[in-house]
């Protein structure tokens, strides 16, 4: 297995409290073409409490998928 490129560090975020249950879950989606909004919609259907953030570099985001 190959490691991370030089200068890139892996950080792990502890989202669990003492009880072992998630306090706050977040999902970041990169890309606003058809796949991004579809993934966001599916994730919210599975977990309505999930905070979803989507990044798109262009001017338009697909919303008909």
Phi, psi and omega in degrees: 000134183272142180281183179286152177300156181301135179091351179258129180244142177270129177240134177253133181259122179273108181257010185252138176273193180296332182280349180085008179257145182296134176276315184204120181254141180231148176230129177249127179246129179257116178114127183249015174283194190306322184290324183298302179297328177296317179295320179296315180296317179297316181298319179291328176293321180288319182223093183298339180274357182289136175268117184250130175237133181238135178247135177219130183279338180277183181278337189240148176238134178290135178230002182261014184266000000 
